[in-house]
């Protein structure tokens, strides 16, 4: 349960969950409402979505690093 909580928690540095950045989807918890049938995602769409998520995470980490640097340099 602790691993699931950690992997499903949005981290302050990346602004994403580790599970999403690793697998490209959010984990199922077992009590989600019934969803309509979805269309099958192509490989290109998946790679584009993963590339976009990783780019956003990298930008969030750079911003967090800049914020921490600015805070540290004030002292």
GUTOR-420130 format. One record per residue (C-alpha): y, z, x; residue number from 0. Coordinates in Angstrom, 3 decimals, always signed. Layout:
<rec north="Y" up="Z" east="X" num="NUM"/>
...
END
This chain:
<rec north="+0.000" up="+0.000" east="+0.000" num="0"/>
<rec north="+2.358" up="+0.736" east="+2.856" num="1"/>
<rec north="+1.744" up="-2.698" east="+4.398" num="2"/>
<rec north="+2.398" up="-4.379" east="+1.055" num="3"/>
<rec north="+5.632" up="-2.408" east="+0.612" num="4"/>
<rec north="+6.808" up="-3.306" east="+4.106" num="5"/>
<rec north="+5.991" up="-7.008" east="+3.712" num="6"/>
<rec north="+7.584" up="-7.193" east="+0.247" num="7"/>
<rec north="+10.829" up="-5.412" east="+1.205" num="8"/>
<rec north="+13.972" up="-7.427" east="+1.976" num="9"/>
<rec north="+14.956" up="-6.587" east="+5.539" num="10"/>
<rec north="+18.589" up="-6.075" east="+6.428" num="11"/>
<rec north="+18.439" up="-8.290" east="+9.513" num="12"/>
<rec north="+16.844" up="-11.407" east="+8.037" num="13"/>
<rec north="+17.852" up="-10.918" east="+4.384" num="14"/>
<rec north="+14.306" up="-12.071" east="+3.522" num="15"/>
<rec north="+10.916" up="-10.451" east="+3.109" num="16"/>
<rec north="+8.499" up="-10.800" east="+6.057" num="17"/>
<rec north="+5.824" up="-12.107" east="+3.674" num="18"/>
<rec north="+8.089" up="-14.938" east="+2.497" num="19"/>
<rec north="+9.082" up="-15.912" east="+6.034" num="20"/>
<rec north="+5.444" up="-15.941" east="+7.086" num="21"/>
<rec north="+3.834" up="-17.664" east="+4.102" num="22"/>
<rec north="+6.655" up="-19.343" east="+2.191" num="23"/>
<rec north="+5.993" up="-17.464" east="-1.035" num="24"/>
<rec north="+6.403" up="-14.019" east="-2.492" num="25"/>
<rec north="+3.281" up="-11.880" east="-2.957" num="26"/>
<rec north="+1.751" up="-11.449" east="-6.387" num="27"/>
<rec north="+1.754" up="-7.918" east="-7.677" num="28"/>
<rec north="-0.691" up="-8.512" east="-10.520" num="29"/>
<rec north="+1.592" up="-7.798" east="-13.443" num="30"/>
<rec north="+3.848" up="-10.851" east="-13.443" num="31"/>
<rec north="+4.436" up="-12.540" east="-16.799" num="32"/>
<rec north="+2.493" up="-15.719" east="-17.497" num="33"/>
<rec north="+4.260" up="-18.626" east="-15.888" num="34"/>
<rec north="+4.175" up="-22.209" east="-17.079" num="35"/>
<rec north="+2.020" up="-24.620" east="-15.142" num="36"/>
<rec north="+3.898" up="-25.672" east="-12.050" num="37"/>
<rec north="+3.825" up="-28.993" east="-10.339" num="38"/>
<rec north="+2.087" up="-29.238" east="-7.009" num="39"/>
<rec north="+4.427" up="-28.920" east="-4.033" num="40"/>
<rec north="+4.145" up="-31.610" east="-1.393" num="41"/>
<rec north="+3.772" up="-30.805" east="+2.271" num="42"/>
<rec north="+7.233" up="-32.180" east="+3.019" num="43"/>
<rec north="+8.814" up="-29.995" east="+0.332" num="44"/>
<rec north="+7.006" up="-26.939" east="+1.707" num="45"/>
<rec north="+8.082" up="-27.615" east="+5.291" num="46"/>
<rec north="+11.666" up="-28.249" east="+4.171" num="47"/>
<rec north="+11.690" up="-24.973" east="+2.220" num="48"/>
<rec north="+10.193" up="-23.051" east="+5.151" num="49"/>
<rec north="+12.655" up="-24.625" east="+7.592" num="50"/>
<rec north="+15.532" up="-23.663" east="+5.313" num="51"/>
<rec north="+14.271" up="-20.076" east="+4.946" num="52"/>
<rec north="+13.839" up="-19.676" east="+8.710" num="53"/>
<rec north="+17.283" up="-21.143" east="+9.374" num="54"/>
<rec north="+18.821" up="-18.669" east="+6.926" num="55"/>
<rec north="+16.907" up="-15.794" east="+8.520" num="56"/>
<rec north="+18.070" up="-16.787" east="+12.005" num="57"/>
<rec north="+21.678" up="-16.981" east="+10.790" num="58"/>
<rec north="+21.344" up="-13.545" east="+9.185" num="59"/>
<rec north="+19.965" up="-12.118" east="+12.450" num="60"/>
<rec north="+22.876" up="-13.594" east="+14.414" num="61"/>
<rec north="+25.319" up="-12.069" east="+11.927" num="62"/>
<rec north="+23.584" up="-8.689" east="+12.153" num="63"/>
<rec north="+23.713" up="-8.903" east="+15.946" num="64"/>
<rec north="+27.428" up="-9.710" east="+15.867" num="65"/>
<rec north="+28.092" up="-6.819" east="+13.482" num="66"/>
<rec north="+26.167" up="-4.411" east="+15.716" num="67"/>
<rec north="+27.980" up="-5.701" east="+18.824" num="68"/>
<rec north="+31.365" up="-5.274" east="+17.164" num="69"/>
<rec north="+30.460" up="-1.728" east="+16.042" num="70"/>
<rec north="+29.162" up="-0.782" east="+19.500" num="71"/>
<rec north="+32.221" up="-2.213" east="+21.293" num="72"/>
<rec north="+34.585" up="-0.142" east="+19.147" num="73"/>
<rec north="+33.370" up="+2.952" east="+20.966" num="74"/>
END
